[in-house]
Structures are given as structure tokens and as C-alpha cells.
Amino acid sequence: MNKRKAGGMSIAVLAILFFVYNLFVFVLCKPVTPVFWLSYAFMIVAFGCQVASLFLSTKTLDAETVFFGIPLIQFSIFYFFAELFASAVFMFFQSFVDIKIPLLVQTVLLAAFVIIAIAAVAGRDATKAIKDDVKTKVAALKGMGVDVEMLASAAQDPELRARLKKLAESIRYSDPMSTPAIEDVEQRIHMTINELRVYCEQGDKPSALEAISRLDLMLVERNKKLMLSK
């Protein structure tokens, strides 16, 4: 089931719940005071928050919007049932409650949900940005490894081929994570691999071996700096 279909089914369920809610409210309760309509309006907002939460939770690659490990949709469900309980109490006792009390209580519930929702969306975006950056770094490192493996496959000299294969293994088993502390050495690695490609294509074995030696040292430097930065 794709996310669009799941979202449509969720909206349909909410529409059915909204119909059932209205049926119960207007059968069991009689609008007498403004407290009833105030509570009803807040409940309509709660339904709208469910729809908005479903949209925000399914618009990204992740099935749920996660902030500190808790889905945004779960926050909206907590708010929905809290508002359902509060509005039901105020509707049943509308003749005995001053309008200021339901106004304050339901406003606080709504405000709390909105604050948590904003934090959740911000956390979701920050987490996604980090994941995207990690994927980019991993792809770049794998790409360099593939480049070296291709050079090794094309190399005719046994010594050069062996050194290139060893270098490819070193790249393959390097930590794919990255931090600002190793950006400089990563740029140097990338530039040196480009130089190595040129030397291999030109058949300049001494320069190619020297570039491999430099890359071996840079990979050691990268891994040590990365370890210290964690």
C-alpha cells in the first residue's frame, strides 16, 4: 500500500469519525449556551489537526515524522482525545460552566499541541538533512573506491595493480561518516585520486605509485581525525 492510498484511507476514516461524532453530539446534547458551540469549534479544530498531522507525517520519505523518537501523529492523537474528553465534559455541563473556563482549558490544549508539532517538524527536517548529508558522503566515498577499483582492473603492471587494489580496500573499509574536521583531508583525497587517474592513463608508474603512497597516508590521517572528532 503506497503512502498516498494510506493517506486517503486515513482521511476517509477521519470523515467517518467526524460524522459519528456529530451524530452523538447533537443526539445526546442540546445546544443551550455558547459553551457548547465553543467546545464544538475546538473539536472541529482537533479534527483539522489530525488531517494536518497526517499530511506532515507522510510527505517525506519516512512513514512518520520523528522527533526524539516519537511520531508526530502520536502527538496529534493525544491532543485529539484530550480535546474530545474536555469538549464532552463542557458540552454536558454547559449550563453550569462559565465560558472562560472551557476557553482557557481548550486553548492551552491547542497551544501545547501546536508548539510540539512545530518542534516535531523542525526536528524532522533537521534529521532528514543529516541523513541526506550522510548518504551523500557515503556515496562519494564509495564512488572514489569504485574509481580506484576500475584503475586496478585496467592496470597492466602487476605492482601497480596490487597497490591499487590495496588502496581500494582501504577506501572501502574507511568510516563513511564525515565531520567538518576532515573536510580538508577529504578534498585532498579527492584531488589526489584525480591525479592518480591521470598518471594511470598516461602510464606514469612512478608518479602513480607516489600518489598511492600519499593517498595511503591521507586515509590514515582522515580516519584518525574522524575518530578523535567523535
C-alpha positions as CSV (number, residue, x, y, z in Angstrom):
1,M,0.0,0.0,0.0
2,N,1.5,3.3,-1.1
3,K,1.5,6.4,1.1
4,R,-1.0,8.3,-1.0
5,K,-3.5,5.5,-0.7
6,A,-2.8,5.1,3.0
7,G,-3.3,8.8,3.5
8,G,-6.6,8.7,1.6
9,M,-7.9,5.9,3.7
10,S,-6.9,7.8,6.9
11,I,-8.8,10.8,5.7
12,A,-11.8,8.6,5.0
13,V,-11.7,7.2,8.5
14,L,-11.5,10.7,10.0
15,A,-14.5,11.7,7.9
16,I,-16.5,8.7,9.2
17,L,-15.4,9.6,12.8
18,F,-16.5,13.2,12.2
19,F,-19.9,12.1,11.1
20,V,-20.3,9.7,14.0
21,Y,-19.1,12.4,16.4
22,N,-21.7,14.9,15.1
23,L,-24.4,12.3,15.4
24,F,-23.6,11.6,19.0
25,V,-23.1,15.3,19.9
26,F,-26.4,16.5,18.5
27,V,-28.4,13.5,19.7
28,L,-27.1,13.4,23.3
29,C,-26.6,17.1,23.8
30,K,-28.7,20.1,23.1
31,P,-27.0,23.5,22.4
32,V,-28.1,25.8,25.2
33,T,-25.2,28.1,25.9
34,P,-22.2,29.5,24.0
35,V,-20.0,26.9,25.9
36,F,-21.5,24.2,23.6
37,W,-20.5,26.0,20.4
38,L,-17.1,27.0,21.7
39,S,-16.3,23.3,22.6
40,Y,-17.7,22.2,19.3
41,A,-15.5,24.6,17.5
42,F,-12.4,23.4,19.3
43,M,-13.3,19.8,18.4
44,I,-13.5,20.8,14.8
45,V,-10.0,22.3,15.1
46,A,-8.9,19.0,16.6
47,F,-10.2,17.1,13.6
48,G,-8.4,19.6,11.3
49,C,-5.1,19.0,13.3
50,Q,-5.4,15.3,12.6
51,V,-5.6,15.9,8.9
52,A,-2.7,18.3,9.0
53,S,-0.6,15.8,11.1
54,L,-1.3,13.1,8.6
55,F,-0.1,15.3,5.7
56,L,3.1,16.4,7.6
57,S,3.9,12.8,8.7
58,T,3.6,11.2,5.2
59,K,5.0,14.0,2.9
60,T,8.7,12.9,3.4
61,L,10.5,9.6,2.7
62,D,9.8,8.4,6.2
63,A,6.4,7.0,7.1
64,E,6.3,9.0,10.2
65,T,7.7,12.3,11.3
66,V,10.0,11.6,14.1
67,F,11.2,13.9,16.8
68,F,13.1,12.4,19.7
69,G,11.8,9.0,18.6
70,I,8.1,9.9,18.9
71,P,5.9,10.2,15.8
72,L,4.1,13.5,15.2
73,I,0.9,11.6,14.5
74,Q,1.1,10.2,18.1
75,F,1.1,13.7,19.5
76,S,-1.9,14.6,17.4
77,I,-3.8,11.6,18.7
78,F,-3.0,12.5,22.3
79,Y,-4.3,16.0,21.6
80,F,-7.4,14.7,19.8
81,F,-8.5,12.5,22.7
82,A,-7.7,15.2,25.3
83,E,-9.8,17.7,23.4
84,L,-12.5,15.1,22.9
85,F,-12.7,14.5,26.7
86,A,-12.6,18.2,27.5
87,S,-15.2,19.2,25.0
88,A,-17.5,16.4,26.0
89,V,-17.4,17.4,29.7
90,F,-18.0,21.1,28.8
91,M,-20.9,20.2,26.5
92,F,-22.7,18.0,29.1
93,F,-22.2,20.6,31.8
94,Q,-22.6,23.7,29.6
95,S,-25.2,25.3,31.8
96,F,-23.0,25.1,34.9
97,V,-19.7,26.3,33.5
98,D,-18.5,29.8,32.9
99,I,-17.3,30.2,29.3
100,K,-13.9,31.4,30.4
101,I,-13.0,28.0,31.8
102,P,-13.6,26.0,28.6
103,L,-11.9,28.7,26.6
104,L,-8.8,28.7,28.7
105,V,-8.5,24.9,29.0
106,Q,-9.1,24.1,25.3
107,T,-6.8,27.0,24.2
108,V,-4.0,25.6,26.4
109,L,-4.5,22.1,24.9
110,L,-4.4,23.5,21.3
111,A,-1.4,25.7,22.1
112,A,0.5,22.8,23.6
113,F,-0.1,20.7,20.5
114,V,0.9,23.4,18.1
115,I,4.2,24.0,19.9
116,I,5.0,20.3,20.0
117,A,4.0,20.0,16.3
118,I,6.3,22.9,15.3
119,A,9.2,21.3,17.3
120,A,8.5,17.9,15.7
121,V,8.5,19.3,12.1
122,A,11.7,21.2,12.9
123,G,13.3,18.0,14.3
124,R,12.1,16.0,11.3
125,D,13.7,18.5,8.9
126,A,17.0,18.6,10.8
127,T,17.1,14.8,11.0
128,K,16.4,14.5,7.3
129,A,19.1,17.0,6.4
130,I,21.7,15.0,8.5
131,K,20.6,11.7,6.8
132,D,20.8,13.3,3.3
133,D,24.3,14.6,4.1
134,V,25.4,11.2,5.4
135,K,24.1,9.5,2.2
136,T,26.0,12.0,0.1
137,K,29.2,11.4,2.0
138,V,28.8,7.6,1.8
139,A,28.1,7.8,-2.0
140,A,31.2,10.0,-2.5
141,L,33.4,7.6,-0.6
142,K,32.0,4.6,-2.5
143,G,32.5,6.4,-5.7
144,M,36.2,7.0,-5.0
145,G,36.6,3.3,-4.2
146,V,34.9,2.3,-7.4
147,D,37.2,4.7,-9.4
148,V,40.3,3.1,-7.8
149,E,39.0,-0.4,-8.5
150,M,38.5,0.4,-12.1
151,L,42.0,1.8,-12.3
152,A,43.3,-1.5,-10.8
153,S,41.3,-3.6,-13.3
154,A,42.9,-1.6,-16.2
155,A,46.4,-1.6,-14.8
156,Q,48.9,-3.8,-16.7
157,D,51.8,-3.5,-14.3
158,P,51.5,-6.2,-11.5
159,E,53.0,-3.9,-8.8
160,L,50.7,-1.0,-9.7
161,R,47.7,-3.3,-9.9
162,A,48.4,-4.7,-6.4
163,R,48.9,-1.3,-4.9
164,L,45.7,0.0,-6.5
165,K,43.7,-3.0,-5.1
166,K,45.1,-2.4,-1.6
167,L,44.2,1.3,-1.9
168,A,40.6,0.4,-3.0
169,E,40.3,-1.9,0.1
170,S,41.5,0.9,2.4
171,I,38.8,3.2,0.9
172,R,36.1,0.5,1.1
173,Y,36.7,-0.1,4.8
174,S,37.1,3.5,5.8
175,D,34.4,5.0,8.1
176,P,31.8,6.6,5.7
177,M,30.9,9.3,8.3
178,S,32.2,12.8,7.9
179,T,32.7,15.9,10.0
180,P,33.9,19.5,9.3
181,A,37.2,18.4,10.9
182,I,38.1,16.2,8.0
183,E,36.7,18.3,5.1
184,D,40.2,19.4,4.1
185,V,41.7,16.0,4.0
186,E,38.7,14.6,2.1
187,Q,39.2,17.3,-0.5
188,R,42.9,16.4,-0.8
189,I,42.0,12.7,-1.2
190,H,39.5,13.6,-4.0
191,M,42.1,15.7,-5.8
192,T,44.8,13.1,-5.5
193,I,42.6,10.4,-6.9
194,N,42.0,12.6,-9.9
195,E,45.8,13.0,-10.2
196,L,46.2,9.2,-9.9
197,R,43.7,8.6,-12.7
198,V,45.7,10.9,-15.0
199,Y,49.0,9.1,-14.1
200,C,47.5,5.7,-14.7
201,E,46.1,6.8,-18.1
202,Q,49.5,8.2,-19.1
203,G,51.3,5.1,-17.9
204,D,53.4,7.1,-15.5
205,K,54.0,4.3,-12.9
206,P,56.4,6.2,-10.6
207,S,54.0,9.2,-10.2
208,A,51.1,6.8,-9.8
209,L,52.9,4.9,-7.0
210,E,53.8,8.1,-5.3
211,A,50.2,9.3,-5.5
212,I,49.1,6.0,-4.0
213,S,51.6,6.4,-1.1
214,R,50.2,9.9,-0.4
215,L,46.6,8.6,-0.5
216,D,47.5,5.9,2.0
217,L,48.8,8.5,4.4
218,M,45.8,10.7,3.8
219,L,43.4,7.9,4.5
220,V,45.2,7.2,7.8
221,E,45.0,10.9,8.6
222,R,41.3,11.0,7.8
223,N,40.4,8.0,9.9
224,K,42.4,9.3,12.9
225,K,40.9,12.8,12.8
226,L,37.4,11.3,12.4
227,M,38.0,9.0,15.4
228,L,39.1,12.0,17.5
229,S,36.2,14.1,16.5
230,K,33.6,11.6,17.7
